Amino acid sequence: MSRLVDKSAQQMRLSQAVWQVLATQGLERLTIRAVAATAGCTTGLVMHRFPNRRALLMHARQLLHERTRARAESLEANSATPQMALHAVLQQGLALNKETTAESTVWLGFLAAAVGDEELTVLHRTNNHAWRRRVTRLVSAASPGWPDYQTTTVALALVALVEGTAALASSDPAGYPPATQEAMLDTALTALGLTWSSGQRE
């Protein structure tokens, strides 16, 4: 049992190091050596888990998906109405704090790395499609009378708003401070008639 615990802790430490390097140093500096230095271990140990830089990128993208999925599920489960769930889930996709800004930076880095790499592109699309399905389902629940085409179009528009805003904010935080990002989202939801029923923020 202790070996399994040690192995799990080791994998967690390497995963955290991969994320930290990519989020704080950027895509270009995500290397086996940088991950080893951050994790405080040998390059051989890192290569046992991640044989090359591409494996690091694949892992980082999956980590991003798992982090955001878990947070979205928690927010959705704790929302009193479909409108509040939609607002909360979309809001967590913005770059409002250190954590979500780092996630946006990782997302952008992976998007750049995926150009010309079919496997990375497929992973990126797969995870993005899961996000789109969640938002589409939430839009449908918040506006049950809409036809399918309208639900889909609005969901795609909201995904584009959130991802585009987060990308801009992660590279220009002064130009897109948290209050501005939230106002952009609130304005869009109000215009679409998807405001949360309590009239208050979560």
TORKOL-4160 file (C-alpha; in steps of 0.2 Angstrom, whole numbers, padded with zeros to 4 digits, m for minus):
202
<pt num="1" X="0000" Y="0000" Z="0000"/>
<pt num="2" X="0014" Y="0012" Z="0004"/>
<pt num="3" X="0022" Y="0010" Z="m0013"/>
<pt num="4" X="0005" Y="0014" Z="m0021"/>
<pt num="5" X="0003" Y="0030" Z="m0010"/>
<pt num="6" X="0021" Y="0035" Z="m0014"/>
<pt num="7" X="0018" Y="0032" Z="m0033"/>
<pt num="8" X="0002" Y="0042" Z="m0032"/>
<pt num="9" X="0010" Y="0057" Z="m0022"/>
<pt num="10" X="0025" Y="0057" Z="m0035"/>
<pt num="11" X="0013" Y="0058" Z="m0049"/>
<pt num="12" X="0004" Y="0072" Z="m0041"/>
<pt num="13" X="0020" Y="0081" Z="m0038"/>
<pt num="14" X="0025" Y="0079" Z="m0056"/>
<pt num="15" X="0008" Y="0085" Z="m0062"/>
<pt num="16" X="0009" Y="0100" Z="m0051"/>
<pt num="17" X="0026" Y="0104" Z="m0058"/>
<pt num="18" X="0020" Y="0102" Z="m0076"/>
<pt num="19" X="0006" Y="0114" Z="m0072"/>
<pt num="20" X="0017" Y="0127" Z="m0063"/>
<pt num="21" X="0030" Y="0128" Z="m0077"/>
<pt num="22" X="0017" Y="0130" Z="m0091"/>
<pt num="23" X="0007" Y="0143" Z="m0081"/>
<pt num="24" X="0021" Y="0153" Z="m0074"/>
<pt num="25" X="0035" Y="0151" Z="m0087"/>
<pt num="26" X="0025" Y="0148" Z="m0103"/>
<pt num="27" X="0024" Y="0135" Z="m0117"/>
<pt num="28" X="0042" Y="0138" Z="m0123"/>
<pt num="29" X="0050" Y="0134" Z="m0107"/>
<pt num="30" X="0040" Y="0118" Z="m0103"/>
<pt num="31" X="0054" Y="0105" Z="m0104"/>
<pt num="32" X="0058" Y="0089" Z="m0095"/>
<pt num="33" X="0072" Y="0099" Z="m0086"/>
<pt num="34" X="0061" Y="0113" Z="m0081"/>
<pt num="35" X="0048" Y="0101" Z="m0074"/>
<pt num="36" X="0062" Y="0091" Z="m0064"/>
<pt num="37" X="0069" Y="0108" Z="m0057"/>
<pt num="38" X="0051" Y="0113" Z="m0051"/>
<pt num="39" X="0047" Y="0096" Z="m0044"/>
<pt num="40" X="0064" Y="0095" Z="m0036"/>
<pt num="41" X="0068" Y="0078" Z="m0044"/>
<pt num="42" X="0079" Y="0071" Z="m0057"/>
<pt num="43" X="0076" Y="0072" Z="m0076"/>
<pt num="44" X="0076" Y="0053" Z="m0076"/>
<pt num="45" X="0061" Y="0052" Z="m0064"/>
<pt num="46" X="0051" Y="0065" Z="m0075"/>
<pt num="47" X="0055" Y="0055" Z="m0091"/>
<pt num="48" X="0049" Y="0039" Z="m0083"/>
<pt num="49" X="0032" Y="0047" Z="m0082"/>
<pt num="50" X="0033" Y="0059" Z="m0097"/>
<pt num="51" X="0045" Y="0052" Z="m0110"/>
<pt num="52" X="0045" Y="0068" Z="m0120"/>
<pt num="53" X="0039" Y="0086" Z="m0121"/>
<pt num="54" X="0024" Y="0081" Z="m0131"/>
<pt num="55" X="0018" Y="0070" Z="m0117"/>
<pt num="56" X="0020" Y="0085" Z="m0105"/>
<pt num="57" X="0008" Y="0095" Z="m0116"/>
<pt num="58" X="m0005" Y="0081" Z="m0117"/>
<pt num="59" X="m0004" Y="0079" Z="m0098"/>
<pt num="60" X="m0006" Y="0098" Z="m0096"/>
<pt num="61" X="m0021" Y="0099" Z="m0107"/>
<pt num="62" X="m0030" Y="0085" Z="m0098"/>
<pt num="63" X="m0026" Y="0093" Z="m0081"/>
<pt num="64" X="m0034" Y="0109" Z="m0087"/>
<pt num="65" X="m0050" Y="0099" Z="m0093"/>
<pt num="66" X="m0051" Y="0090" Z="m0076"/>
<pt num="67" X="m0048" Y="0106" Z="m0066"/>
<pt num="68" X="m0062" Y="0116" Z="m0075"/>
<pt num="69" X="m0074" Y="0101" Z="m0076"/>
<pt num="70" X="m0073" Y="0098" Z="m0057"/>
<pt num="71" X="m0076" Y="0116" Z="m0053"/>
<pt num="72" X="m0090" Y="0118" Z="m0065"/>
<pt num="73" X="m0099" Y="0102" Z="m0059"/>
<pt num="74" X="m0098" Y="0109" Z="m0041"/>
<pt num="75" X="m0104" Y="0126" Z="m0045"/>
<pt num="76" X="m0119" Y="0118" Z="m0055"/>
<pt num="77" X="m0123" Y="0106" Z="m0041"/>
<pt num="78" X="m0124" Y="0120" Z="m0029"/>
<pt num="79" X="m0134" Y="0132" Z="m0039"/>
<pt num="80" X="m0153" Y="0135" Z="m0035"/>
<pt num="81" X="m0159" Y="0138" Z="m0052"/>
<pt num="82" X="m0154" Y="0134" Z="m0070"/>
<pt num="83" X="m0151" Y="0152" Z="m0073"/>
<pt num="84" X="m0139" Y="0153" Z="m0058"/>
<pt num="85" X="m0130" Y="0137" Z="m0064"/>
<pt num="86" X="m0127" Y="0144" Z="m0081"/>
<pt num="87" X="m0121" Y="0161" Z="m0074"/>
<pt num="88" X="m0109" Y="0152" Z="m0062"/>
<pt num="89" X="m0102" Y="0140" Z="m0074"/>
<pt num="90" X="m0099" Y="0153" Z="m0087"/>
<pt num="91" X="m0091" Y="0165" Z="m0074"/>
<pt num="92" X="m0078" Y="0152" Z="m0068"/>
<pt num="93" X="m0072" Y="0151" Z="m0086"/>
<pt num="94" X="m0066" Y="0170" Z="m0086"/>
<pt num="95" X="m0049" Y="0175" Z="m0080"/>
<pt num="96" X="m0055" Y="0183" Z="m0063"/>
<pt num="97" X="m0041" Y="0177" Z="m0052"/>
<pt num="98" X="m0024" Y="0170" Z="m0051"/>
<pt num="99" X="m0030" Y="0152" Z="m0054"/>
<pt num="100" X="m0042" Y="0155" Z="m0068"/>
<pt num="101" X="m0029" Y="0167" Z="m0077"/>
<pt num="102" X="m0016" Y="0153" Z="m0076"/>
<pt num="103" X="m0029" Y="0141" Z="m0084"/>
<pt num="104" X="m0032" Y="0153" Z="m0098"/>
<pt num="105" X="m0013" Y="0155" Z="m0101"/>
<pt num="106" X="m0012" Y="0136" Z="m0102"/>
<pt num="107" X="m0027" Y="0135" Z="m0114"/>
<pt num="108" X="m0019" Y="0147" Z="m0125"/>
<pt num="109" X="m0002" Y="0138" Z="m0124"/>
<pt num="110" X="m0009" Y="0122" Z="m0129"/>
<pt num="111" X="m0019" Y="0129" Z="m0143"/>
<pt num="112" X="m0003" Y="0136" Z="m0151"/>
<pt num="113" X="0006" Y="0119" Z="m0148"/>
<pt num="114" X="m0008" Y="0110" Z="m0156"/>
<pt num="115" X="m0006" Y="0119" Z="m0173"/>
<pt num="116" X="0000" Y="0105" Z="m0185"/>
<pt num="117" X="m0001" Y="0091" Z="m0173"/>
<pt num="118" X="m0017" Y="0081" Z="m0176"/>
<pt num="119" X="m0016" Y="0071" Z="m0159"/>
<pt num="120" X="m0015" Y="0087" Z="m0149"/>
<pt num="121" X="m0029" Y="0095" Z="m0159"/>
<pt num="122" X="m0040" Y="0080" Z="m0157"/>
<pt num="123" X="m0038" Y="0081" Z="m0138"/>
<pt num="124" X="m0041" Y="0100" Z="m0138"/>
<pt num="125" X="m0057" Y="0098" Z="m0148"/>
<pt num="126" X="m0063" Y="0083" Z="m0137"/>
<pt num="127" X="m0061" Y="0093" Z="m0121"/>
<pt num="128" X="m0069" Y="0109" Z="m0129"/>
<pt num="129" X="m0083" Y="0099" Z="m0136"/>
<pt num="130" X="m0087" Y="0093" Z="m0118"/>
<pt num="131" X="m0087" Y="0111" Z="m0112"/>
<pt num="132" X="m0099" Y="0116" Z="m0126"/>
<pt num="133" X="m0111" Y="0102" Z="m0122"/>
<pt num="134" X="m0111" Y="0107" Z="m0104"/>
<pt num="135" X="m0115" Y="0125" Z="m0109"/>
<pt num="136" X="m0128" Y="0120" Z="m0122"/>
<pt num="137" X="m0137" Y="0109" Z="m0109"/>
<pt num="138" X="m0137" Y="0123" Z="m0096"/>
<pt num="139" X="m0144" Y="0136" Z="m0109"/>
<pt num="140" X="m0158" Y="0123" Z="m0113"/>
<pt num="141" X="m0162" Y="0121" Z="m0095"/>
<pt num="142" X="m0162" Y="0140" Z="m0092"/>
<pt num="143" X="m0173" Y="0143" Z="m0108"/>
<pt num="144" X="m0184" Y="0127" Z="m0111"/>
<pt num="145" X="m0195" Y="0136" Z="m0123"/>
<pt num="146" X="m0181" Y="0139" Z="m0136"/>
<pt num="147" X="m0180" Y="0129" Z="m0152"/>
<pt num="148" X="m0164" Y="0118" Z="m0153"/>
<pt num="149" X="m0155" Y="0129" Z="m0166"/>
<pt num="150" X="m0157" Y="0144" Z="m0155"/>
<pt num="151" X="m0151" Y="0135" Z="m0140"/>
<pt num="152" X="m0135" Y="0129" Z="m0149"/>
<pt num="153" X="m0132" Y="0146" Z="m0157"/>
<pt num="154" X="m0133" Y="0155" Z="m0140"/>
<pt num="155" X="m0122" Y="0142" Z="m0131"/>
<pt num="156" X="m0109" Y="0144" Z="m0145"/>
<pt num="157" X="m0109" Y="0163" Z="m0143"/>
<pt num="158" X="m0108" Y="0162" Z="m0124"/>
<pt num="159" X="m0093" Y="0150" Z="m0125"/>
<pt num="160" X="m0084" Y="0162" Z="m0138"/>
<pt num="161" X="m0088" Y="0176" Z="m0126"/>
<pt num="162" X="m0080" Y="0168" Z="m0111"/>
<pt num="163" X="m0065" Y="0160" Z="m0120"/>
<pt num="164" X="m0061" Y="0176" Z="m0129"/>
<pt num="165" X="m0063" Y="0187" Z="m0114"/>
<pt num="166" X="m0052" Y="0175" Z="m0104"/>
<pt num="167" X="m0039" Y="0175" Z="m0117"/>
<pt num="168" X="m0038" Y="0194" Z="m0119"/>
<pt num="169" X="m0038" Y="0196" Z="m0100"/>
<pt num="170" X="m0024" Y="0184" Z="m0097"/>
<pt num="171" X="m0013" Y="0194" Z="m0108"/>
<pt num="172" X="m0020" Y="0211" Z="m0104"/>
<pt num="173" X="m0026" Y="0211" Z="m0086"/>
<pt num="174" X="m0027" Y="0230" Z="m0085"/>
<pt num="175" X="m0037" Y="0231" Z="m0100"/>
<pt num="176" X="m0049" Y="0218" Z="m0095"/>
<pt num="177" X="m0050" Y="0218" Z="m0076"/>
<pt num="178" X="m0062" Y="0206" Z="m0067"/>
<pt num="179" X="m0076" Y="0219" Z="m0065"/>
<pt num="180" X="m0076" Y="0222" Z="m0084"/>
<pt num="181" X="m0076" Y="0204" Z="m0088"/>
<pt num="182" X="m0091" Y="0201" Z="m0076"/>
<pt num="183" X="m0100" Y="0216" Z="m0083"/>
<pt num="184" X="m0097" Y="0209" Z="m0101"/>
<pt num="185" X="m0105" Y="0192" Z="m0096"/>
<pt num="186" X="m0119" Y="0200" Z="m0086"/>
<pt num="187" X="m0124" Y="0211" Z="m0101"/>
<pt num="188" X="m0124" Y="0196" Z="m0113"/>
<pt num="189" X="m0135" Y="0186" Z="m0102"/>
<pt num="190" X="m0147" Y="0200" Z="m0099"/>
<pt num="191" X="m0148" Y="0204" Z="m0117"/>
<pt num="192" X="m0152" Y="0185" Z="m0120"/>
<pt num="193" X="m0165" Y="0184" Z="m0106"/>
<pt num="194" X="m0154" Y="0172" Z="m0097"/>
<pt num="195" X="m0152" Y="0182" Z="m0081"/>
<pt num="196" X="m0151" Y="0172" Z="m0064"/>
<pt num="197" X="m0168" Y="0172" Z="m0056"/>
<pt num="198" X="m0162" Y="0179" Z="m0039"/>
<pt num="199" X="m0155" Y="0195" Z="m0047"/>
<pt num="200" X="m0140" Y="0193" Z="m0037"/>
<pt num="201" X="m0122" Y="0186" Z="m0040"/>
<pt num="202" X="m0118" Y="0169" Z="m0033"/>
